[in-house]
Amino acid sequence: MGEQIKVKQTAVRGTKVTVDSATEVSKVGIVTVAAFAAVVGLWSLACIVGGMAASGGPLAFVGDWVRAVTGM
């Protein structure tokens, strides 16, 4: 886990760039977490819209939610 691998890449102009493998793994991790967060956000939005459609509108949705939470 403590090892880091240095990779040298040659760019189009012939300059050498040193890329740290830990940085690349971090970038992939961040993109994966962001993609999963986007999917969860879209799913929650779809659930809220479906709940509003099933209850008859936004005000009825809030009223149904309050009744469900309070047990009335």
CORGILIN-V349716 format. One record per pair of residues at least 24 apart in sequence whose C-alpha atoms are under 6 Angstrom apart, sorted by the first residue. I is the first residue (numbers start at 0). J is the second residue. If there is no record, write none. Layout:
# CORGILIN-V349716
<<I	J> <I	J>>
This chain:
# CORGILIN-V349716
none
